């Protein structure tokens, strides 16, 4: 969780460990000093690959599903929104 200009971006994943290519749902929350921030555009990346964009809803939340990377290892899921970022870790393993 990172703060900048009074905005916090939080990223949660429905699974923290997945098999290569498995679908993961990222839920992003953007909150300012006055509460949830609706209508904020955001971009989700896994590692250095941009996955997609969305806009927060009336509750300051957005959901973006994505396929886990094809290679095993730890991946950083990063969301850029409102001039700040939030991140979550994803472990990809074939076991």
C-alpha positions as CSV (number, residue, x, y, z in Angstrom):
1,X,0.0,0.0,0.0
2,X,1.4,3.4,-1.0
3,X,0.1,6.8,-0.2
4,X,0.5,10.0,-2.2
5,X,-1.6,13.2,-2.2
6,X,-4.0,11.7,0.3
7,X,-4.9,8.7,-1.9
8,X,-4.4,5.0,-0.9
9,X,-4.5,2.3,-3.5
10,X,-5.0,-1.3,-2.1
11,X,-4.7,-4.4,-4.3
12,X,-6.1,-7.8,-3.1
13,X,-6.0,-11.1,-5.1
14,X,-8.5,-13.9,-4.7
15,X,-5.6,-16.3,-4.7
16,X,-2.0,-15.7,-3.7
17,X,-0.6,-19.0,-5.2
18,X,-1.6,-20.2,-8.6
19,X,-0.6,-22.5,-11.4
20,X,0.8,-21.0,-14.7
21,X,-2.1,-19.5,-16.7
22,X,-4.7,-19.8,-13.9
23,X,-7.2,-17.0,-13.7
24,X,-6.7,-14.6,-10.8
25,X,-9.2,-11.8,-9.8
26,X,-7.6,-8.6,-8.6
27,X,-9.8,-6.2,-6.6
28,X,-8.5,-2.7,-6.3
29,X,-9.7,-0.1,-3.8
30,X,-8.9,3.6,-4.2
31,X,-9.6,5.7,-1.1
32,X,-8.9,9.4,-0.4
33,X,-9.1,11.4,2.8
34,X,-12.8,11.9,2.3
35,X,-13.5,8.2,1.6
36,X,-13.8,6.0,-1.5
37,X,-12.9,7.6,-4.8
38,X,-15.3,6.7,-7.6
39,X,-14.5,7.3,-11.3
40,X,-10.7,6.9,-10.9
41,X,-9.0,5.4,-14.0
42,X,-6.4,2.7,-13.2
43,X,-4.0,0.4,-14.9
44,X,-3.0,-3.1,-13.7
45,X,0.4,-4.7,-14.6
46,X,1.9,-8.1,-13.7
47,X,5.6,-7.7,-13.7
48,X,6.4,-5.4,-16.7
49,X,3.3,-6.5,-18.7
50,X,0.3,-4.2,-18.7
51,X,-2.8,-6.4,-18.3
52,X,-5.7,-4.0,-18.5
53,X,-7.4,-0.8,-17.4
54,X,-10.6,-0.1,-15.5
55,X,-12.4,2.7,-13.6
56,X,-13.4,2.5,-10.0
57,X,-17.2,2.2,-9.3
58,X,-19.3,4.1,-6.8
59,X,-17.6,2.3,-3.9
60,X,-14.1,3.2,-5.1
61,X,-13.5,-0.4,-6.2
62,X,-12.6,-2.0,-9.5
63,X,-12.1,-5.7,-10.4
64,X,-9.7,-7.0,-13.1
65,X,-9.4,-10.7,-13.9
66,X,-6.1,-11.9,-15.5
67,X,-4.2,-15.0,-16.3
68,X,-1.2,-15.8,-14.2
69,X,2.2,-15.6,-16.0
70,X,3.2,-18.8,-17.8
71,X,6.5,-19.1,-15.9
72,X,7.0,-20.2,-12.3
73,X,8.2,-17.7,-9.7
74,X,7.0,-14.6,-7.8
75,X,5.2,-11.9,-9.7
76,X,4.4,-8.4,-8.6
77,X,0.9,-7.2,-9.4
78,X,1.0,-3.4,-9.6
79,X,-1.9,-0.9,-10.0
80,X,-1.3,2.7,-10.9
81,X,-4.2,5.1,-10.0
82,X,-4.6,8.7,-9.0
83,X,-0.9,9.4,-9.2
84,X,0.0,6.6,-6.8
85,X,0.3,2.8,-6.8
86,X,-0.6,-0.3,-4.9
87,X,0.8,-3.8,-5.2
88,X,0.2,-7.4,-4.3
89,X,2.4,-10.5,-4.6
90,X,1.5,-13.6,-6.7
91,X,3.4,-16.9,-6.5
92,X,3.2,-19.0,-9.7
93,X,4.1,-22.7,-9.2
94,X,3.3,-25.8,-11.2
95,X,3.1,-27.9,-8.0
